[in-house]
Amino acid sequence: MKQEKREVLDLIRRLPGDVTTADIMEELYFKTQVDKGLRDVAEGRVLTHEELKKRMAKWRKSVGR
């Protein structure tokens, strides 16, 4: 069995017995986003705090805030 499938099955097993399909989907989406973020960090796709502040200021200005 592939590692990813094992991880998903373990995640589902840890959820409460009254879990809904929507709850499972939310947990899987959250896991996917965290995994993506960790890959981005490992591959150097990150911003410094200052870079983020500059981008946010530019964005806010462009939307009139």
Sequence and secondary structure as in RCSB ss.txt:
>XXXX:A:sequence
MKQEKREVLDLIRRLPGDVTTADIMEELYFKTQVDKGLRDVAEGRVLTHEELKKRMAKWRKSVGR
>XXXX:A:secstr
  HHHHHHHHHHHHS TT  HHHHHHHHHHHHHHHHHHHHHHTT    HHHHHHHHHHHHHHTT 
